[in-house]
Each structure stands twice: as C-alpha cells, then as structure tokens.
Amino acid sequence: MRHIHVIGPGAAVSSGADAVLSAYEAVGLGWLVAVLRLPIISLLIRAVYAFVSKHRYTLSRLLPGFLTRRLFGAVNSLHQMDSAAQGFGCDDEEECELPYDD
C-alpha cells in the first residue's frame, strides 16, 4: 500500500514511479513517458514520487478546498470532452455540443 502497482502486458508488475509511467504509456502518452525516462528527469520524477508517496496523507489535508474543486472541475471537463469526441451522449441527428463557460 506504500506504492502504486500496475500489471502490464505479459503480467509484468511495475511499482512506484515506473507504474505511473507505465500507466501513462498505456493511455497513449508514450511521448511524455519518453521525455520523463530521460536520466536526469527520471531521477527527479523518482524523488518527487517518493516524497508524495510518503507524505500523501499530509499533502491531501493541506490541499485547500478551492484548489480541489478546481482540479475536479478540470478533470470533469476533460472527461466530458473525451466522451463527446467518442460520440457518447450524442443524438444520431444532432451534433455533440459541449457546454463551456464564457
């Protein structure tokens, strides 16, 4: 429970920062993973992951409510956009339109 674990192709198990990178690669962010696996950046990613993993409960309590709501709103908007791009929730005769704030 200290680190995230990912089971990849061929039942290969990754943990920690490698698991996060494997998950990014699985969802089509291979270009980002290639950059994050560069030696110096990889050391930084591993250090940040180790810190966040060790202090995740403290960090989550320190996150202000407004920031959490903004992050949730951004993730929800991305989900809506992805769903519309795939045609979910659209009528056959109508185009998909996403609500957006001006």
C-alpha positions as CSV (number, residue, x, y, z in Angstrom):
1,M,0.0,0.0,0.0
2,R,3.0,2.3,0.1
3,H,3.3,2.5,-3.7
4,I,1.0,2.2,-6.7
5,H,1.3,-1.1,-8.6
6,V,0.4,-1.7,-12.3
7,I,0.1,-5.0,-14.0
8,G,1.1,-4.6,-17.6
9,P,1.2,-6.7,-20.7
10,G,2.5,-10.2,-20.1
11,A,1.6,-9.9,-16.4
12,A,4.7,-7.7,-15.8
13,V,4.2,-5.8,-12.5
14,S,5.6,-2.3,-12.1
15,S,5.5,-0.3,-8.9
16,G,6.2,3.3,-7.8
17,A,7.2,5.8,-10.4
18,D,7.6,3.1,-13.0
19,A,4.0,2.1,-12.5
20,V,2.8,5.7,-13.1
21,L,4.9,5.9,-16.3
22,S,3.5,2.5,-17.4
23,A,0.0,3.8,-16.9
24,Y,0.8,7.0,-18.9
25,E,2.1,4.8,-21.7
26,A,-0.9,2.6,-21.7
27,V,-3.3,5.6,-22.2
28,G,-1.3,6.9,-25.2
29,L,1.1,9.3,-23.5
30,G,4.2,7.5,-24.8
31,W,5.7,10.7,-26.0
32,L,5.6,12.1,-22.4
33,V,7.0,8.9,-21.0
34,A,9.9,9.1,-23.4
35,V,10.7,12.5,-22.0
36,L,10.2,11.5,-18.4
37,R,12.5,8.5,-18.8
38,L,15.5,10.7,-19.7
39,P,18.2,10.1,-17.0
40,I,18.1,13.5,-15.2
41,I,14.3,13.9,-15.4
42,S,13.9,10.3,-14.3
43,L,15.8,10.9,-11.1
44,L,13.7,14.0,-10.4
45,I,10.4,12.0,-11.1
46,R,11.5,9.3,-8.7
47,A,12.4,11.7,-6.0
48,V,9.1,13.6,-6.3
49,Y,7.1,10.3,-6.4
50,A,8.9,9.1,-3.3
51,F,8.2,12.3,-1.4
52,V,4.5,12.4,-2.5
53,S,4.0,8.7,-1.7
54,K,5.5,9.1,1.7
55,H,3.6,12.3,2.6
56,R,0.3,11.8,0.6
57,Y,-2.0,11.9,3.6
58,T,-0.4,15.1,4.9
59,L,-0.4,16.7,1.5
60,S,-4.1,15.9,0.9
61,R,-5.0,17.5,4.2
62,L,-3.1,20.7,3.2
63,L,-4.7,21.0,-0.2
64,P,-7.2,23.9,0.1
65,G,-10.8,23.1,-0.8
66,F,-11.0,25.6,-3.7
67,L,-8.0,24.0,-5.4
68,T,-9.5,20.6,-5.0
69,R,-12.8,21.8,-6.6
70,R,-10.9,23.5,-9.5
71,L,-8.9,20.3,-10.1
72,F,-12.1,18.2,-10.0
73,G,-13.8,20.6,-12.4
74,A,-10.9,20.4,-14.9
75,V,-10.9,16.6,-14.8
76,N,-14.6,16.5,-15.2
77,S,-14.4,18.9,-18.2
78,L,-11.7,16.7,-19.8
79,H,-13.9,13.6,-19.3
80,Q,-16.9,15.4,-21.0
81,M,-14.8,16.4,-23.9
82,D,-13.4,12.9,-24.3
83,S,-16.9,11.4,-24.1
84,A,-18.2,13.8,-26.8
85,A,-15.2,13.1,-29.0
86,Q,-16.1,9.4,-28.9
87,G,-19.8,10.2,-29.6
88,F,-21.2,9.2,-26.3
89,G,-24.3,11.2,-25.2
90,C,-25.0,12.5,-28.7
91,D,-28.2,12.1,-30.7
92,D,-27.9,10.5,-34.1
93,E,-29.4,13.5,-35.9
94,E,-27.6,16.2,-33.8
95,E,-24.0,17.2,-33.4
96,C,-22.4,16.9,-30.0
97,E,-22.1,20.2,-28.2
98,L,-20.2,20.7,-25.0
99,P,-21.2,23.4,-22.6
100,Y,-18.5,25.9,-22.0
101,D,-18.2,29.0,-19.9
102,D,-17.5,32.3,-21.5
